[in-house]
């Protein structure tokens, strides 16, 4: 049975507080097994008999909205994909050493060529971007809140829904749950 990670947007931000026990229970009610959460920011590791499918993501979104009372956009990745995201070297070692933070935007779909070019053209000395498959890597040499891109709608620019996690969070999640396996 494939192991997946759901990265949920709008959980425990913006006044939407959800206890992790309730989130685990919501996934178990959907028939998933080995459900575990990682930090209180909407990261759920679980097993599903069918693996990652668009229908599965929509099913989770509908169930969470019904149970929690607000929209929870869901970004699914197979365990091998999460391991690949954690290991991907989007920036040079020198850039990484000089970074204050590196965030990963999990995208619903890869952006189109024009949108990708528009994003990459925004790079500055302090903010660099790298697109790889369905992920946007954002390196910032300043505090994220001090970046001119802090309030930029990457979703609008890339024309696809997104949620962001610190790369360290993804690396820690991968290590804690031993994520790997063959690409899904």
C-alpha positions, -999 to +999 in steps of 0.1 A: +000+000+000+016+033-011+027+058+015+018+094+007+023+129+022-005+154+022+007+190+025-024+210+035-028+247+030-046+268+056-041+245+085-031+264+117-027+297+100-050+326+095-072+316+125-079+281+113-066+261+143-069+223+139-056+199+165-034+172+150-054+144+166-085+157+148-066+159+115-053+123+120-089+112+128-102+129+096-077+109+075-085+076+093-122+082+087-114+083+049-100+048+052-063+056+053-039+037+075-007+045+094-018+082+096+008+105+113+012+142+114+044+162+114+045+195+132+013+215+134+014+230+099-007+205+079+017+177+070+001+143+071+019+110+063-004+081+055-010+049+035-036+047+008-047+017-012-047+037-045-017+059-043-017+096-055-045+105-078-063+138-085-095+122-073-078+113-040-068+149-034-103+161-042-117+135-018-095+147+010-103+183+003-140+177+004-139+157+036-117+183+054-139+212+043-170+193+055-154+184+088-135+217+095-157+242+079-131+259+056-113+251+023-081+230+028-063+228-005-044+195-005-011+188-023-002+151-024+032+136-030+044+100-030+070+093-004+097+090-031+088+124-044+091+139-010+126+123-007+135+138-041+123+172-030+144+171+001+175+160-018+172+183-048+201+207-051+183+238-064+211+262-056+249+261-054+266+253-021+278+289-018+242+302-023+229+279+003+256+290+028+246+326+022+209+320+025+187+329+055+160+305+044+150+282+016+113+275+010+097+250-012+064+258-030+045+226-036+025+233-068-007+216-080+008+214-115+041+224-132+038+260-144+037+268-181+068+281-199+057+318-199+048+317-162+081+300-153+101+326-173+082+354-156+090+340-122+127+334-129+130+369-143+121+383-108+153+370-092+174+395-073+206+395-054+187+385-023+160+363-037+165+334-062+140+310-076+143+275-091+115+254-106+118+216-107+088+195-117+059+205-094+081+225-069+093+261-067+125+265-046+128+300-032+161+310-016+162+343+004+192+360+019+170+381+041+142+373+064+113+361+044+090+389+058+116+415+046+116+401+010+097+421-016+083+387-026+067+380+008+033+391-003+036+382-040+009+357-051+031+330-066-002+312-074-014+340-096+020+344-112+025+306-119-013+301-126-015+271-102-023+266-065+006+264-041+015+259-005+050+266+010+071+247+035+106+255+047+131+231+031+143+221+065+108+210+074+107+187+044+142+173+051+132+166+087+099+150+077+118+128+052+143+117+079+117+111+106+095+089+085+123+072+065+107+084+032+122+070+001+112+041-021+108+041-058+093+071-076+055+069-075 
